[in-house]
C-alpha cells in the first residue's frame, strides 16, 4: 500500500515537473540563449545597414593606437624582436 502511495507521489511530481518545464521552457530558452539571439539580431542589423564598415574602421584605428602605445613603452623589446624576425629572412 505504501509502495502505491510512493508511486502515485512520484507520478504527480513528474507531472508537476513536466508541466513546470513546459510553462517555463520559453523563460529557460531566453535565459540561456537570450544574449546570442540579441547579438545575432544586432549583427544582422549591422550587415543590412552596412554599419559594419564603420565599426571595422574604428577597430583598425584602435588596434593602431594600442600597437603604437605598446611600441613606445617597450622600444628595446620590440627592437630586439624585429631584429630576430629580420634575421630569420
PDB file with one MODEL, atoms N, CA, C and O in Angstrom:
MODEL        1
ATOM      1  N   UNK A   1       0.824  -1.194   0.000  1.00  0.00           N
ATOM      2  CA  UNK A   1       0.000   0.000   0.000  1.00  0.00           C
ATOM      3  C   UNK A   1       0.867   1.257   0.000  1.00  0.00           C
ATOM      4  O   UNK A   1       0.603   2.190  -0.758  1.00  0.00           O
ATOM      5  N   UNK A   2       1.902   1.289   0.844  1.00  0.00           N
ATOM      6  CA  UNK A   2       2.770   2.459   0.885  1.00  0.00           C
ATOM      7  C   UNK A   2       3.564   2.585  -0.412  1.00  0.00           C
ATOM      8  O   UNK A   2       3.955   3.681  -0.812  1.00  0.00           O
ATOM      9  N   UNK A   3       3.797   1.437  -1.066  1.00  0.00           N
ATOM     10  CA  UNK A   3       4.512   1.471  -2.340  1.00  0.00           C
ATOM     11  C   UNK A   3       3.648   2.160  -3.404  1.00  0.00           C
ATOM     12  O   UNK A   3       4.161   2.927  -4.219  1.00  0.00           O
ATOM     13  N   UNK A   4       2.350   1.890  -3.396  1.00  0.00           N
ATOM     14  CA  UNK A   4       1.436   2.539  -4.337  1.00  0.00           C
ATOM     15  C   UNK A   4       1.381   4.044  -4.089  1.00  0.00           C
ATOM     16  O   UNK A   4       1.338   4.832  -5.034  1.00  0.00           O
ATOM     17  N   UNK A   5       1.381   4.441  -2.820  1.00  0.00           N
ATOM     18  CA  UNK A   5       1.370   5.866  -2.484  1.00  0.00           C
ATOM     19  C   UNK A   5       2.637   6.549  -2.994  1.00  0.00           C
ATOM     20  O   UNK A   5       2.583   7.658  -3.525  1.00  0.00           O
ATOM     21  N   UNK A   6       3.783   5.873  -2.826  1.00  0.00           N
ATOM     22  CA  UNK A   6       5.046   6.440  -3.303  1.00  0.00           C
ATOM     23  C   UNK A   6       5.046   6.564  -4.823  1.00  0.00           C
ATOM     24  O   UNK A   6       5.534   7.553  -5.371  1.00  0.00           O
ATOM     25  N   UNK A   7       4.498   5.557  -5.501  1.00  0.00           N
ATOM     26  CA  UNK A   7       4.434   5.606  -6.960  1.00  0.00           C
ATOM     27  C   UNK A   7       3.514   6.744  -7.416  1.00  0.00           C
ATOM     28  O   UNK A   7       3.829   7.463  -8.364  1.00  0.00           O
ATOM     29  N   UNK A   8       2.382   6.899  -6.738  1.00  0.00           N
ATOM     30  CA  UNK A   8       1.466   7.987  -7.077  1.00  0.00           C
ATOM     31  C   UNK A   8       2.114   9.354  -6.848  1.00  0.00           C
ATOM     32  O   UNK A   8       1.956  10.272  -7.653  1.00  0.00           O
ATOM     33  N   UNK A   9       2.843   9.472  -5.738  1.00  0.00           N
ATOM     34  CA  UNK A   9       3.527  10.735  -5.447  1.00  0.00           C
ATOM     35  C   UNK A   9       4.593  11.019  -6.508  1.00  0.00           C
ATOM     36  O   UNK A   9       4.741  12.156  -6.956  1.00  0.00           O
ATOM     37  N   UNK A  10       5.338   9.974  -6.912  1.00  0.00           N
ATOM     38  CA  UNK A  10       6.364  10.156  -7.944  1.00  0.00           C
ATOM     39  C   UNK A  10       5.742  10.571  -9.270  1.00  0.00           C
ATOM     40  O   UNK A  10       6.276  11.434  -9.967  1.00  0.00           O
ATOM     41  N   UNK A  11       4.602   9.953  -9.623  1.00  0.00           N
ATOM     42  CA  UNK A  11       3.919  10.319 -10.861  1.00  0.00           C
ATOM     43  C   UNK A  11       3.429  11.766 -10.801  1.00  0.00           C
ATOM     44  O   UNK A  11       3.557  12.517 -11.769  1.00  0.00           O
ATOM     45  N   UNK A  12       2.870  12.144  -9.660  1.00  0.00           N
ATOM     46  CA  UNK A  12       2.403  13.526  -9.502  1.00  0.00           C
ATOM     47  C   UNK A  12       3.566  14.516  -9.593  1.00  0.00           C
ATOM     48  O   UNK A  12       3.450  15.566 -10.224  1.00  0.00           O
ATOM     49  N   UNK A  13       4.686  14.171  -8.957  1.00  0.00           N
ATOM     50  CA  UNK A  13       5.859  15.042  -9.013  1.00  0.00           C
ATOM     51  C   UNK A  13       6.388  15.139 -10.449  1.00  0.00           C
ATOM     52  O   UNK A  13       6.766  16.220 -10.899  1.00  0.00           O
ATOM     53  N   UNK A  14       6.414  14.016 -11.162  1.00  0.00           N
ATOM     54  CA  UNK A  14       6.880  14.030 -12.541  1.00  0.00           C
ATOM     55  C   UNK A  14       5.975  14.892 -13.413  1.00  0.00           C
ATOM     56  O   UNK A  14       6.456  15.640 -14.264  1.00  0.00           O
ATOM     57  N   UNK A  15       4.650  14.788 -13.199  1.00  0.00           N
ATOM     58  CA  UNK A  15       3.705  15.605 -13.967  1.00  0.00           C
ATOM     59  C   UNK A  15       3.899  17.086 -13.650  1.00  0.00           C
ATOM     60  O   UNK A  15       3.861  17.925 -14.550  1.00  0.00           O
ATOM     61  N   UNK A  16       4.107  17.407 -12.371  1.00  0.00           N
ATOM     62  CA  UNK A  16       4.324  18.794 -11.979  1.00  0.00           C
ATOM     63  C   UNK A  16       5.608  19.330 -12.608  1.00  0.00           C
ATOM     64  O   UNK A  16       5.640  20.449 -13.120  1.00  0.00           O
ATOM     65  N   UNK A  17       6.670  18.515 -12.562  1.00  0.00           N
ATOM     66  CA  UNK A  17       7.939  18.939 -13.149  1.00  0.00           C
ATOM     67  C   UNK A  17       7.805  19.126 -14.653  1.00  0.00           C
ATOM     68  O   UNK A  17       8.351  20.079 -15.209  1.00  0.00           O
ATOM     69  N   UNK A  18       7.082  18.223 -15.320  1.00  0.00           N
ATOM     70  CA  UNK A  18       6.894  18.326 -16.763  1.00  0.00           C
ATOM     71  C   UNK A  18       6.094  19.573 -17.103  1.00  0.00           C
ATOM     72  O   UNK A  18       6.443  20.311 -18.025  1.00  0.00           O
ATOM     73  N   UNK A  19       5.021  19.804 -16.359  1.00  0.00           N
ATOM     74  CA  UNK A  19       4.207  21.000 -16.598  1.00  0.00           C
ATOM     75  C   UNK A  19       5.006  22.259 -16.318  1.00  0.00           C
ATOM     76  O   UNK A  19       4.906  23.241 -17.054  1.00  0.00           O
ATOM     77  N   UNK A  20       5.802  22.231 -15.252  1.00  0.00           N
ATOM     78  CA  UNK A  20       6.633  23.388 -14.921  1.00  0.00           C
ATOM     79  C   UNK A  20       7.620  23.653 -16.051  1.00  0.00           C
ATOM     80  O   UNK A  20       7.845  24.803 -16.426  1.00  0.00           O
ATOM     81  N   UNK A  21       8.202  22.598 -16.588  1.00  0.00           N
ATOM     82  CA  UNK A  21       9.162  22.754 -17.679  1.00  0.00           C
ATOM     83  C   UNK A  21       8.481  23.297 -18.929  1.00  0.00           C
ATOM     84  O   UNK A  21       9.029  24.160 -19.614  1.00  0.00           O
ATOM     85  N   UNK A  22       7.283  22.791 -19.225  1.00  0.00           N
ATOM     86  CA  UNK A  22       6.563  23.277 -20.399  1.00  0.00           C
ATOM     87  C   UNK A  22       6.209  24.753 -20.252  1.00  0.00           C
ATOM     88  O   UNK A  22       6.341  25.525 -21.203  1.00  0.00           O
ATOM     89  N   UNK A  23       5.767  25.137 -19.086  1.00  0.00           N
ATOM     90  CA  UNK A  23       5.369  26.519 -18.859  1.00  0.00           C
ATOM     91  C   UNK A  23       6.568  27.459 -18.918  1.00  0.00           C
ATOM     92  O   UNK A  23       6.456  28.589 -19.391  1.00  0.00           O
ATOM     93  N   UNK A  24       7.696  26.993 -18.443  1.00  0.00           N
ATOM     94  CA  UNK A  24       8.863  27.856 -18.345  1.00  0.00           C
ATOM     95  C   UNK A  24       9.909  27.561 -19.414  1.00  0.00           C
ATOM     96  O   UNK A  24      11.042  28.032 -19.310  1.00  0.00           O
ATOM     97  N   UNK A  25       9.555  26.796 -20.432  1.00  0.00           N
ATOM     98  CA  UNK A  25      10.542  26.481 -21.450  1.00  0.00           C
ATOM     99  C   UNK A  25      10.960  27.739 -22.206  1.00  0.00           C
ATOM    100  O   UNK A  25      12.127  27.875 -22.573  1.00  0.00           O
ATOM    101  N   UNK A  26      10.029  28.656 -22.443  1.00  0.00           N
ATOM    102  CA  UNK A  26      10.386  29.909 -23.106  1.00  0.00           C
ATOM    103  C   UNK A  26      11.315  30.725 -22.220  1.00  0.00           C
ATOM    104  O   UNK A  26      12.302  31.286 -22.697  1.00  0.00           O
ATOM    105  N   UNK A  27      11.000  30.791 -20.928  1.00  0.00           N
ATOM    106  CA  UNK A  27      11.859  31.524 -19.995  1.00  0.00           C
ATOM    107  C   UNK A  27      13.240  30.891 -19.934  1.00  0.00           C
ATOM    108  O   UNK A  27      14.251  31.592 -19.881  1.00  0.00           O
ATOM    109  N   UNK A  28      13.281  29.568 -19.941  1.00  0.00           N
ATOM    110  CA  UNK A  28      14.559  28.852 -19.923  1.00  0.00           C
ATOM    111  C   UNK A  28      15.351  29.175 -21.181  1.00  0.00           C
ATOM    112  O   UNK A  28      16.549  29.449 -21.105  1.00  0.00           O
ATOM    113  N   UNK A  29      14.692  29.146 -22.341  1.00  0.00           N
ATOM    114  CA  UNK A  29      15.358  29.451 -23.604  1.00  0.00           C
ATOM    115  C   UNK A  29      15.907  30.872 -23.596  1.00  0.00           C
ATOM    116  O   UNK A  29      17.049  31.109 -23.991  1.00  0.00           O
ATOM    117  N   UNK A  30      15.090  31.807 -23.147  1.00  0.00           N
ATOM    118  CA  UNK A  30      15.514  33.204 -23.135  1.00  0.00           C
ATOM    119  C   UNK A  30      16.681  33.405 -22.176  1.00  0.00           C
ATOM    120  O   UNK A  30      17.623  34.130 -22.494  1.00  0.00           O
ATOM    121  N   UNK A  31      16.630  32.774 -21.010  1.00  0.00           N
ATOM    122  CA  UNK A  31      17.713  32.957 -20.053  1.00  0.00           C
ATOM    123  C   UNK A  31      18.996  32.300 -20.520  1.00  0.00           C
ATOM    124  O   UNK A  31      20.085  32.766 -20.183  1.00  0.00           O
ATOM    125  N   UNK A  32      18.890  31.230 -21.286  1.00  0.00           N
ATOM    126  CA  UNK A  32      20.092  30.521 -21.729  1.00  0.00           C
ATOM    127  C   UNK A  32      20.655  31.105 -23.022  1.00  0.00           C
ATOM    128  O   UNK A  32      21.873  31.223 -23.155  1.00  0.00           O
ATOM    129  N   UNK A  33      19.808  31.469 -23.971  1.00  0.00           N
ATOM    130  CA  UNK A  33      20.262  31.888 -25.291  1.00  0.00           C
ATOM    131  C   UNK A  33      19.889  33.334 -25.632  1.00  0.00           C
ATOM    132  O   UNK A  33      20.030  33.740 -26.785  1.00  0.00           O
ATOM    133  N   UNK A  34      19.430  34.096 -24.687  1.00  0.00           N
ATOM    134  CA  UNK A  34      18.995  35.465 -24.957  1.00  0.00           C
ATOM    135  C   UNK A  34      20.110  36.337 -25.502  1.00  0.00           C
ATOM    136  O   UNK A  34      19.899  37.104 -26.442  1.00  0.00           O
ATOM    137  N   UNK A  35      21.293  36.225 -24.918  1.00  0.00           N
ATOM    138  CA  UNK A  35      22.424  37.026 -25.383  1.00  0.00           C
ATOM    139  C   UNK A  35      22.803  36.702 -26.817  1.00  0.00           C
ATOM    140  O   UNK A  35      23.124  37.599 -27.597  1.00  0.00           O
ATOM    141  N   UNK A  36      22.766  35.415 -27.166  1.00  0.00           N
ATOM    142  CA  UNK A  36      23.097  35.014 -28.531  1.00  0.00           C
ATOM    143  C   UNK A  36      22.067  35.536 -29.521  1.00  0.00           C
ATOM    144  O   UNK A  36      22.422  35.968 -30.618  1.00  0.00           O
ATOM    145  N   UNK A  37      20.818  35.501 -29.150  1.00  0.00           N
ATOM    146  CA  UNK A  37      19.761  35.996 -30.035  1.00  0.00           C
ATOM    147  C   UNK A  37      19.911  37.498 -30.249  1.00  0.00           C
ATOM    148  O   UNK A  37      19.817  37.981 -31.378  1.00  0.00           O
ATOM    149  N   UNK A  38      20.143  38.230 -29.175  1.00  0.00           N
ATOM    150  CA  UNK A  38      20.317  39.681 -29.283  1.00  0.00           C
ATOM    151  C   UNK A  38      21.557  40.007 -30.105  1.00  0.00           C
ATOM    152  O   UNK A  38      21.527  40.899 -30.952  1.00  0.00           O
ATOM    153  N   UNK A  39      22.646  39.288 -29.856  1.00  0.00           N
ATOM    154  CA  UNK A  39      23.865  39.504 -30.631  1.00  0.00           C
ATOM    155  C   UNK A  39      23.654  39.225 -32.110  1.00  0.00           C
ATOM    156  O   UNK A  39      24.152  39.961 -32.962  1.00  0.00           O
ATOM    157  N   UNK A  40      22.920  38.164 -32.416  1.00  0.00           N
ATOM    158  CA  UNK A  40      22.620  37.844 -33.814  1.00  0.00           C
ATOM    159  C   UNK A  40      21.784  38.916 -34.480  1.00  0.00           C
ATOM    160  O   UNK A  40      22.027  39.278 -35.631  1.00  0.00           O
ATOM    161  N   UNK A  41      20.798  39.424 -33.758  1.00  0.00           N
ATOM    162  CA  UNK A  41      19.959  40.500 -34.312  1.00  0.00           C
ATOM    163  C   UNK A  41      20.775  41.768 -34.569  1.00  0.00           C
ATOM    164  O   UNK A  41      20.612  42.425 -35.597  1.00  0.00           O
ATOM    165  N   UNK A  42      21.644  42.098 -33.635  1.00  0.00           N
ATOM    166  CA  UNK A  42      22.497  43.279 -33.822  1.00  0.00           C
ATOM    167  C   UNK A  42      23.418  43.071 -35.022  1.00  0.00           C
ATOM    168  O   UNK A  42      23.614  43.992 -35.815  1.00  0.00           O
ATOM    169  N   UNK A  43      23.985  41.873 -35.164  1.00  0.00           N
ATOM    170  CA  UNK A  43      24.856  41.587 -36.302  1.00  0.00           C
ATOM    171  C   UNK A  43      24.093  41.708 -37.614  1.00  0.00           C
ATOM    172  O   UNK A  43      24.619  42.248 -38.587  1.00  0.00           O
ATOM    173  N   UNK A  44      22.867  41.213 -37.651  1.00  0.00           N
ATOM    174  CA  UNK A  44      22.061  41.332 -38.874  1.00  0.00           C
ATOM    175  C   UNK A  44      21.773  42.790 -39.218  1.00  0.00           C
ATOM    176  O   UNK A  44      21.857  43.189 -40.380  1.00  0.00           O
ATOM    177  N   UNK A  45      21.434  43.575 -38.212  1.00  0.00           N
ATOM    178  CA  UNK A  45      21.169  44.995 -38.444  1.00  0.00           C
ATOM    179  C   UNK A  45      22.419  45.690 -38.980  1.00  0.00           C
ATOM    180  O   UNK A  45      22.337  46.500 -39.904  1.00  0.00           O
ATOM    181  N   UNK A  46      23.580  45.368 -38.394  1.00  0.00           N
ATOM    182  CA  UNK A  46      24.817  45.986 -38.861  1.00  0.00           C
ATOM    183  C   UNK A  46      25.130  45.592 -40.299  1.00  0.00           C
ATOM    184  O   UNK A  46      25.592  46.419 -41.084  1.00  0.00           O
ATOM    185  N   UNK A  47      24.881  44.332 -40.646  1.00  0.00           N
ATOM    186  CA  UNK A  47      25.154  43.882 -42.011  1.00  0.00           C
ATOM    187  C   UNK A  47      24.208  44.526 -43.011  1.00  0.00           C
ATOM    188  O   UNK A  47      24.641  44.958 -44.079  1.00  0.00           O
ATOM    189  N   UNK A  48      22.943  44.595 -42.687  1.00  0.00           N
ATOM    190  CA  UNK A  48      21.972  45.141 -43.629  1.00  0.00           C
ATOM    191  C   UNK A  48      22.122  46.652 -43.818  1.00  0.00           C
ATOM    192  O   UNK A  48      21.816  47.181 -44.886  1.00  0.00           O
ATOM    193  N   UNK A  49      22.584  47.329 -42.798  1.00  0.00           N
ATOM    194  CA  UNK A  49      22.735  48.782 -42.909  1.00  0.00           C
ATOM    195  C   UNK A  49      24.165  49.180 -43.270  1.00  0.00           C
ATOM    196  O   UNK A  49      24.460  50.365 -43.417  1.00  0.00           O
ATOM    197  N   UNK A  50      25.033  48.216 -43.409  1.00  0.00           N
ATOM    198  CA  UNK A  50      26.445  48.410 -43.745  1.00  0.00           C
ATOM    199  C   UNK A  50      27.176  49.284 -42.731  1.00  0.00           C
ATOM    200  O   UNK A  50      28.143  49.964 -43.074  1.00  0.00           O
ATOM    201  N   UNK A  51      26.716  49.265 -41.496  1.00  0.00           N
ATOM    202  CA  UNK A  51      27.421  49.975 -40.427  1.00  0.00           C
ATOM    203  C   UNK A  51      28.684  49.244 -40.005  1.00  0.00           C
ATOM    204  O   UNK A  51      29.535  49.809 -39.318  1.00  0.00           O
ATOM    205  N   UNK A  52      28.807  47.978 -40.422  1.00  0.00           N
ATOM    206  CA  UNK A  52      29.980  47.202 -40.044  1.00  0.00           C
ATOM    207  C   UNK A  52      31.248  47.827 -40.633  1.00  0.00           C
ATOM    208  O   UNK A  52      32.331  47.658 -40.073  1.00  0.00           O
ATOM    209  N   UNK A  53      31.131  48.544 -41.748  1.00  0.00           N
ATOM    210  CA  UNK A  53      32.305  49.194 -42.336  1.00  0.00           C
ATOM    211  C   UNK A  53      32.872  50.243 -41.378  1.00  0.00           C
ATOM    212  O   UNK A  53      34.087  50.371 -41.227  1.00  0.00           O
ATOM    213  N   UNK A  54      31.987  50.975 -40.746  1.00  0.00           N
ATOM    214  CA  UNK A  54      32.420  51.980 -39.775  1.00  0.00           C
ATOM    215  C   UNK A  54      33.049  51.297 -38.566  1.00  0.00           C
ATOM    216  O   UNK A  54      34.080  51.741 -38.062  1.00  0.00           O
ATOM    217  N   UNK A  55      32.429  50.221 -38.105  1.00  0.00           N
ATOM    218  CA  UNK A  55      32.966  49.509 -36.945  1.00  0.00           C
ATOM    219  C   UNK A  55      34.329  48.908 -37.239  1.00  0.00           C
ATOM    220  O   UNK A  55      35.215  48.947 -36.385  1.00  0.00           O
ATOM    221  N   UNK A  56      34.516  48.351 -38.431  1.00  0.00           N
ATOM    222  CA  UNK A  56      35.818  47.792 -38.799  1.00  0.00           C
ATOM    223  C   UNK A  56      36.870  48.896 -38.816  1.00  0.00           C
ATOM    224  O   UNK A  56      37.994  48.691 -38.359  1.00  0.00           O
ATOM    225  N   UNK A  57      36.519  50.040 -39.332  1.00  0.00           N
ATOM    226  CA  UNK A  57      37.453  51.172 -39.347  1.00  0.00           C
ATOM    227  C   UNK A  57      37.830  51.588 -37.931  1.00  0.00           C
ATOM    228  O   UNK A  57      38.999  51.845 -37.645  1.00  0.00           O
ATOM    229  N   UNK A  58      36.852  51.654 -37.059  1.00  0.00           N
ATOM    230  CA  UNK A  58      37.121  52.026 -35.659  1.00  0.00           C
ATOM    231  C   UNK A  58      38.026  50.995 -34.994  1.00  0.00           C
ATOM    232  O   UNK A  58      38.941  51.362 -34.257  1.00  0.00           O
ATOM    233  N   UNK A  59      37.786  49.720 -35.243  1.00  0.00           N
ATOM    234  CA  UNK A  59      38.612  48.657 -34.656  1.00  0.00           C
ATOM    235  C   UNK A  59      40.046  48.759 -35.170  1.00  0.00           C
ATOM    236  O   UNK A  59      40.991  48.594 -34.398  1.00  0.00           O
ATOM    237  N   UNK A  60      40.219  49.027 -36.454  1.00  0.00           N
ATOM    238  CA  UNK A  60      41.568  49.161 -37.012  1.00  0.00           C
ATOM    239  C   UNK A  60      42.290  50.354 -36.386  1.00  0.00           C
ATOM    240  O   UNK A  60      43.475  50.259 -36.064  1.00  0.00           O
ATOM    241  N   UNK A  61      41.595  51.462 -36.213  1.00  0.00           N
ATOM    242  CA  UNK A  61      42.214  52.640 -35.590  1.00  0.00           C
ATOM    243  C   UNK A  61      42.594  52.337 -34.147  1.00  0.00           C
ATOM    244  O   UNK A  61      43.691  52.686 -33.709  1.00  0.00           O
ATOM    245  N   UNK A  62      41.705  51.694 -33.408  1.00  0.00           N
ATOM    246  CA  UNK A  62      42.012  51.350 -32.014  1.00  0.00           C
ATOM    247  C   UNK A  62      43.182  50.370 -31.925  1.00  0.00           C
ATOM    248  O   UNK A  62      44.014  50.488 -31.025  1.00  0.00           O
ATOM    249  N   UNK A  63      43.258  49.417 -32.834  1.00  0.00           N
ATOM    250  CA  UNK A  63      44.387  48.479 -32.848  1.00  0.00           C
ATOM    251  C   UNK A  63      45.687  49.234 -33.107  1.00  0.00           C
ATOM    252  O   UNK A  63      46.709  48.940 -32.486  1.00  0.00           O
ATOM    253  N   UNK A  64      45.655  50.199 -34.012  1.00  0.00           N
ATOM    254  CA  UNK A  64      46.839  51.012 -34.273  1.00  0.00           C
ATOM    255  C   UNK A  64      47.278  51.799 -33.058  1.00  0.00           C
ATOM    256  O   UNK A  64      48.473  51.916 -32.786  1.00  0.00           O
ATOM    257  N   UNK A  65      46.325  52.335 -32.330  1.00  0.00           N
ATOM    258  CA  UNK A  65      46.637  53.098 -31.113  1.00  0.00           C
ATOM    259  C   UNK A  65      47.284  52.186 -30.066  1.00  0.00           C
ATOM    260  O   UNK A  65      48.280  52.555 -29.445  1.00  0.00           O
ATOM    261  N   UNK A  66      46.714  51.002 -29.878  1.00  0.00           N
ATOM    262  CA  UNK A  66      47.248  50.075 -28.877  1.00  0.00           C
ATOM    263  C   UNK A  66      48.648  49.613 -29.274  1.00  0.00           C
ATOM    264  O   UNK A  66      49.545  49.566 -28.432  1.00  0.00           O
ATOM    265  N   UNK A  67      48.841  49.275 -30.542  1.00  0.00           N
ATOM    266  CA  UNK A  67      50.163  48.819 -31.001  1.00  0.00           C
ATOM    267  C   UNK A  67      51.180  49.950 -30.873  1.00  0.00           C
ATOM    268  O   UNK A  67      52.302  49.721 -30.422  1.00  0.00           O
ATOM    269  N   UNK A  68      50.806  51.153 -31.261  1.00  0.00           N
ATOM    270  CA  UNK A  68      51.714  52.292 -31.128  1.00  0.00           C
ATOM    271  C   UNK A  68      52.111  52.552 -29.692  1.00  0.00           C
ATOM    272  O   UNK A  68      53.276  52.831 -29.408  1.00  0.00           O
ATOM    273  N   UNK A  69      51.162  52.464 -28.789  1.00  0.00           N
ATOM    274  CA  UNK A  69      51.444  52.664 -27.365  1.00  0.00           C
ATOM    275  C   UNK A  69      52.378  51.577 -26.849  1.00  0.00           C
ATOM    276  O   UNK A  69      53.303  51.863 -26.088  1.00  0.00           O
ATOM    277  N   UNK A  70      52.144  50.325 -27.259  1.00  0.00           N
ATOM    278  CA  UNK A  70      52.994  49.220 -26.819  1.00  0.00           C
ATOM    279  C   UNK A  70      54.426  49.410 -27.318  1.00  0.00           C
ATOM    280  O   UNK A  70      55.383  49.207 -26.571  1.00  0.00           O
ATOM    281  N   UNK A  71      54.565  49.802 -28.592  1.00  0.00           N
ATOM    282  CA  UNK A  71      55.893  50.001 -29.168  1.00  0.00           C
ATOM    283  C   UNK A  71      56.618  51.131 -28.454  1.00  0.00           C
ATOM    284  O   UNK A  71      57.816  51.028 -28.190  1.00  0.00           O
ATOM    285  N   UNK A  72      55.911  52.202 -28.142  1.00  0.00           N
ATOM    286  CA  UNK A  72      56.540  53.336 -27.470  1.00  0.00           C
ATOM    287  C   UNK A  72      57.042  52.950 -26.083  1.00  0.00           C
ATOM    288  O   UNK A  72      58.122  53.377 -25.675  1.00  0.00           O
ATOM    289  N   UNK A  73      56.271  52.148 -25.357  1.00  0.00           N
ATOM    290  CA  UNK A  73      56.652  51.798 -23.992  1.00  0.00           C
ATOM    291  C   UNK A  73      57.661  50.660 -23.932  1.00  0.00           C
ATOM    292  O   UNK A  73      58.346  50.507 -22.920  1.00  0.00           O
ATOM    293  N   UNK A  74      57.772  49.856 -24.985  1.00  0.00           N
ATOM    294  CA  UNK A  74      58.671  48.696 -24.981  1.00  0.00           C
ATOM    295  C   UNK A  74      59.605  48.734 -26.185  1.00  0.00           C
ATOM    296  O   UNK A  74      59.708  47.759 -26.929  1.00  0.00           O
ATOM    297  N   UNK A  75      60.278  49.852 -26.371  1.00  0.00           N
ATOM    298  CA  UNK A  75      61.120  50.043 -27.551  1.00  0.00           C
ATOM    299  C   UNK A  75      62.212  48.988 -27.651  1.00  0.00           C
ATOM    300  O   UNK A  75      62.430  48.423 -28.723  1.00  0.00           O
ATOM    301  N   UNK A  76      62.889  48.722 -26.569  1.00  0.00           N
ATOM    302  CA  UNK A  76      64.015  47.780 -26.621  1.00  0.00           C
ATOM    303  C   UNK A  76      63.543  46.365 -26.956  1.00  0.00           C
ATOM    304  O   UNK A  76      64.171  45.679 -27.762  1.00  0.00           O
ATOM    305  N   UNK A  77      62.447  45.927 -26.345  1.00  0.00           N
ATOM    306  CA  UNK A  77      61.936  44.580 -26.645  1.00  0.00           C
ATOM    307  C   UNK A  77      61.483  44.476 -28.098  1.00  0.00           C
ATOM    308  O   UNK A  77      61.769  43.484 -28.767  1.00  0.00           O
ATOM    309  N   UNK A  78      60.787  45.483 -28.583  1.00  0.00           N
ATOM    310  CA  UNK A  78      60.293  45.471 -29.953  1.00  0.00           C
ATOM    311  C   UNK A  78      61.466  45.495 -30.930  1.00  0.00           C
ATOM    312  O   UNK A  78      61.454  44.788 -31.938  1.00  0.00           O
ATOM    313  N   UNK A  79      62.480  46.310 -30.628  1.00  0.00           N
ATOM    314  CA  UNK A  79      63.652  46.396 -31.494  1.00  0.00           C
ATOM    315  C   UNK A  79      64.342  45.034 -31.581  1.00  0.00           C
ATOM    316  O   UNK A  79      64.748  44.600 -32.659  1.00  0.00           O
ATOM    317  N   UNK A  80      64.468  44.376 -30.445  1.00  0.00           N
ATOM    318  CA  UNK A  80      65.120  43.047 -30.409  1.00  0.00           C
ATOM    319  C   UNK A  80      64.299  42.015 -31.187  1.00  0.00           C
ATOM    320  O   UNK A  80      64.860  41.235 -31.957  1.00  0.00           O
ATOM    321  N   UNK A  81      62.991  42.004 -30.995  1.00  0.00           N
ATOM    322  CA  UNK A  81      62.134  41.046 -31.702  1.00  0.00           C
ATOM    323  C   UNK A  81      62.140  41.302 -33.203  1.00  0.00           C
ATOM    324  O   UNK A  81      62.157  40.352 -33.986  1.00  0.00           O
ATOM    325  N   UNK A  82      62.126  42.563 -33.619  1.00  0.00           N
ATOM    326  CA  UNK A  82      62.199  42.881 -35.048  1.00  0.00           C
ATOM    327  C   UNK A  82      63.528  42.433 -35.643  1.00  0.00           C
ATOM    328  O   UNK A  82      63.574  41.908 -36.755  1.00  0.00           O
ATOM    329  N   UNK A  83      64.596  42.641 -34.903  1.00  0.00           N
ATOM    330  CA  UNK A  83      65.921  42.229 -35.385  1.00  0.00           C
ATOM    331  C   UNK A  83      65.954  40.712 -35.565  1.00  0.00           C
ATOM    332  O   UNK A  83      66.473  40.229 -36.572  1.00  0.00           O
ATOM    333  N   UNK A  84      65.411  39.951 -34.611  1.00  0.00           N
ATOM    334  CA  UNK A  84      65.374  38.489 -34.735  1.00  0.00           C
ATOM    335  C   UNK A  84      64.502  38.072 -35.902  1.00  0.00           C
ATOM    336  O   UNK A  84      64.834  37.132 -36.625  1.00  0.00           O
ATOM    337  N   UNK A  85      63.389  38.762 -36.091  1.00  0.00           N
ATOM    338  CA  UNK A  85      62.472  38.434 -37.183  1.00  0.00           C
ATOM    339  C   UNK A  85      63.136  38.687 -38.545  1.00  0.00           C
ATOM    340  O   UNK A  85      62.998  37.884 -39.467  1.00  0.00           O
ATOM    341  N   UNK A  86      63.844  39.794 -38.658  1.00  0.00           N
ATOM    342  CA  UNK A  86      64.525  40.127 -39.918  1.00  0.00           C
ATOM    343  C   UNK A  86      65.662  39.158 -40.175  1.00  0.00           C
ATOM    344  O   UNK A  86      65.900  38.774 -41.319  1.00  0.00           O
ATOM    345  N   UNK A  87      66.369  38.754 -39.122  1.00  0.00           N
ATOM    346  CA  UNK A  87      67.478  37.812 -39.285  1.00  0.00           C
ATOM    347  C   UNK A  87      67.012  36.442 -39.798  1.00  0.00           C
ATOM    348  O   UNK A  87      67.771  35.735 -40.461  1.00  0.00           O
ATOM    349  N   UNK A  88      65.790  36.081 -39.497  1.00  0.00           N
ATOM    350  CA  UNK A  88      65.255  34.805 -39.993  1.00  0.00           C
ATOM    351  C   UNK A  88      65.108  34.810 -41.505  1.00  0.00           C
ATOM    352  O   UNK A  88      65.234  33.766 -42.147  1.00  0.00           O
ATOM    353  N   UNK A  89      64.843  35.970 -42.074  1.00  0.00           N
ATOM    354  CA  UNK A  89      64.708  36.073 -43.530  1.00  0.00           C
ATOM    355  C   UNK A  89      66.060  36.195 -44.130  1.00  0.00           C
ATOM    356  O   UNK A  89      66.187  36.295 -45.350  1.00  0.00           O
TER     357      UNK A  89
ENDMDL
END
